[in-house]
Amino acid sequence: MESAVQLEQPVPFVASSNSRILDNRRNTIQMSETPTPASVTVRLKRGAWEIEITTQEGKVQQAVESVLAGMASKEPMLVQAQEPEAAQRRFETCRGVLLTMWKEGWFASPRALSEVHEEMSRRGYHYDRTAVSHTLVDLVREGSLFRDGSMRNYTYVQKHPFKGQPGTS
């Protein structure tokens, strides 16, 4: 059953919500006794799957059951990513990465700081450029690398190959 209320002054805007509508032309508010059902959001997590369902309040159980049934049919194909154990994880220092590159012979030809930084990023190590620069200077002081050039334009090359490298004594 709907009822109408006459307003004495015109209203300058139109407002609406789930249960009432204001009509600016006739200046009436209509109230309906059956508001639209509210929507409900449910998050499910099962194994590696995480699903968010948004549905009407009365249909939550039906939606959840159908999603779970769909997940059960796909279960044999589900492959979970396994995290490596703590001993297998890569936690390398900037120095450790640069020494690995030196041992591999990557510094056999002269390399600029930008090349070194790009190679480290390509390998998955994202260190600040200044940290890489300071570590390269430390390796130069230790005698592993040789630095040539002028300020802001240095190239780094290995002074001697790694002793465990094939073809060296």
C-alpha positions as CSV (number, residue, x, y, z in Angstrom):
1,M,0.0,0.0,0.0
2,E,1.4,3.4,-1.0
3,S,0.6,6.7,0.5
4,A,1.2,10.2,-0.8
5,V,2.0,13.4,1.2
6,Q,1.6,16.9,-0.4
7,L,4.4,19.3,0.4
8,E,3.6,23.0,0.8
9,Q,6.8,24.4,-0.7
10,P,8.7,23.1,-3.7
11,V,11.9,21.2,-3.0
12,P,14.9,22.2,-5.1
13,F,16.4,18.8,-5.4
14,V,15.5,15.1,-6.0
15,A,16.5,12.6,-3.4
16,S,16.1,8.9,-3.4
17,S,16.9,5.9,-1.3
18,N,15.9,2.3,-1.1
19,S,12.4,2.9,0.3
20,R,11.3,6.4,-0.8
21,I,11.3,8.5,-3.9
22,L,10.9,12.3,-4.1
23,D,9.3,13.5,-7.3
24,N,10.2,17.2,-7.9
25,R,7.4,17.8,-10.4
26,R,4.5,16.9,-8.2
27,N,6.3,17.5,-4.9
28,T,5.2,14.2,-3.4
29,I,7.0,11.6,-1.4
30,Q,6.0,8.0,-2.1
31,M,6.7,5.4,0.6
32,S,6.7,1.8,-0.3
33,E,6.3,-0.9,2.4
34,T,8.6,-3.4,0.6
35,P,12.1,-2.0,0.6
36,T,14.6,-3.6,-1.7
37,P,16.7,-6.2,0.1
38,A,20.1,-5.1,1.3
39,S,23.1,-6.6,-0.3
40,V,25.6,-8.6,1.7
41,T,29.3,-9.2,1.0
42,V,30.9,-12.4,2.1
43,R,34.6,-13.3,1.8
44,L,35.6,-17.0,1.6
45,K,39.1,-18.4,1.8
46,R,39.8,-22.0,1.1
47,G,43.3,-23.2,0.4
48,A,45.0,-20.8,-2.0
49,W,41.6,-19.5,-3.2
50,E,40.1,-16.3,-1.9
51,I,36.6,-15.3,-3.1
52,E,34.4,-12.3,-2.5
53,I,30.6,-12.8,-3.0
54,T,28.1,-9.9,-3.1
55,T,24.5,-10.9,-3.1
56,Q,21.1,-10.1,-1.7
57,E,20.5,-10.9,2.0
58,G,18.1,-13.7,1.4
59,K,20.3,-15.5,-1.2
60,V,23.6,-15.7,0.8
61,Q,23.4,-19.4,1.6
62,Q,22.5,-20.4,-2.0
63,A,25.4,-18.3,-3.4
64,V,28.0,-19.7,-0.9
65,E,26.9,-23.3,-1.6
66,S,27.2,-22.8,-5.3
67,V,30.6,-21.3,-5.0
68,L,31.8,-24.1,-2.7
69,A,30.5,-26.7,-5.1
70,G,32.3,-25.1,-7.9
71,M,35.5,-25.0,-5.9
72,A,35.2,-28.7,-5.0
73,S,35.0,-29.6,-8.7
74,K,38.2,-27.7,-9.4
75,E,40.1,-29.0,-6.4
76,P,42.2,-31.7,-8.2
77,M,43.7,-29.0,-10.4
78,L,44.5,-26.7,-7.6
79,V,48.3,-26.2,-7.2
80,Q,49.5,-24.4,-4.2
81,A,52.7,-22.4,-4.3
82,Q,55.0,-23.6,-1.6
83,E,57.1,-21.1,0.2
84,P,60.8,-22.1,0.4
85,E,62.1,-23.0,3.8
86,A,64.1,-20.3,5.7
87,A,67.4,-21.9,4.6
88,Q,66.5,-21.7,0.9
89,R,65.3,-18.1,0.8
90,R,67.5,-15.5,-0.9
91,F,68.5,-12.8,1.6
92,E,71.6,-11.4,0.0
93,T,73.4,-8.3,0.9
94,C,74.4,-5.8,-1.7
95,R,78.0,-7.0,-1.2
96,G,77.0,-10.6,-1.5
97,V,75.3,-10.0,-4.9
98,L,78.3,-8.0,-6.2
99,L,80.7,-10.8,-5.1
100,T,78.5,-13.4,-6.8
101,M,78.6,-11.3,-10.0
102,W,82.4,-11.0,-9.7
103,K,82.8,-14.8,-9.2
104,E,80.7,-15.4,-12.3
105,G,83.0,-13.2,-14.3
106,W,80.4,-10.5,-15.0
107,F,83.0,-7.8,-14.3
108,A,85.4,-9.2,-16.9
109,S,84.6,-6.2,-19.1
110,P,84.4,-2.7,-17.8
111,R,80.9,-1.8,-16.4
112,A,79.4,1.5,-15.4
113,L,77.5,2.0,-12.2
114,S,74.2,2.2,-14.2
115,E,75.0,-1.2,-15.8
116,V,75.7,-2.8,-12.4
117,H,72.6,-1.4,-10.9
118,E,70.4,-2.6,-13.9
119,E,71.9,-6.1,-13.7
120,M,71.2,-6.4,-10.0
121,S,67.6,-5.3,-10.6
122,R,67.3,-7.8,-13.5
123,R,68.4,-10.5,-11.1
124,G,65.8,-9.4,-8.6
125,Y,67.9,-7.4,-6.2
126,H,66.6,-3.9,-5.9
127,Y,69.2,-1.9,-4.0
128,D,69.6,1.9,-3.9
129,R,72.1,3.2,-6.4
130,T,74.2,4.8,-3.6
131,A,74.4,1.5,-1.7
132,V,75.7,-0.2,-4.9
133,S,78.2,2.6,-5.4
134,H,79.5,2.4,-1.9
135,T,79.9,-1.4,-2.1
136,L,81.7,-1.1,-5.4
137,V,84.1,1.4,-3.7
138,D,84.7,-1.1,-0.9
139,L,85.5,-3.9,-3.4
140,V,87.9,-1.5,-5.2
141,R,89.7,-0.8,-1.8
142,E,89.9,-4.6,-1.1
143,G,91.5,-5.2,-4.5
144,S,88.8,-7.3,-6.1
145,L,87.8,-4.7,-8.6
146,F,89.6,-1.9,-10.4
147,R,88.0,1.5,-11.0
148,D,88.8,3.6,-14.0
149,G,87.5,7.0,-15.2
150,S,86.6,10.3,-13.5
151,M,84.1,11.3,-10.9
152,R,80.5,10.4,-11.9
153,N,81.9,8.5,-14.8
154,Y,83.7,5.5,-13.3
155,T,83.8,2.0,-14.8
156,Y,84.5,-1.1,-12.8
157,V,86.4,-4.1,-14.0
158,Q,87.7,-7.2,-12.1
159,K,91.3,-6.9,-11.2
160,H,91.8,-10.7,-11.2
161,P,89.5,-13.6,-12.0
162,F,88.0,-15.7,-9.2
163,K,90.3,-18.6,-8.3
164,G,87.5,-21.1,-8.5
165,Q,86.5,-20.0,-12.0
166,P,87.1,-22.5,-14.8
167,G,90.2,-21.8,-16.9
168,T,92.1,-20.1,-14.1
169,S,94.7,-21.5,-11.7
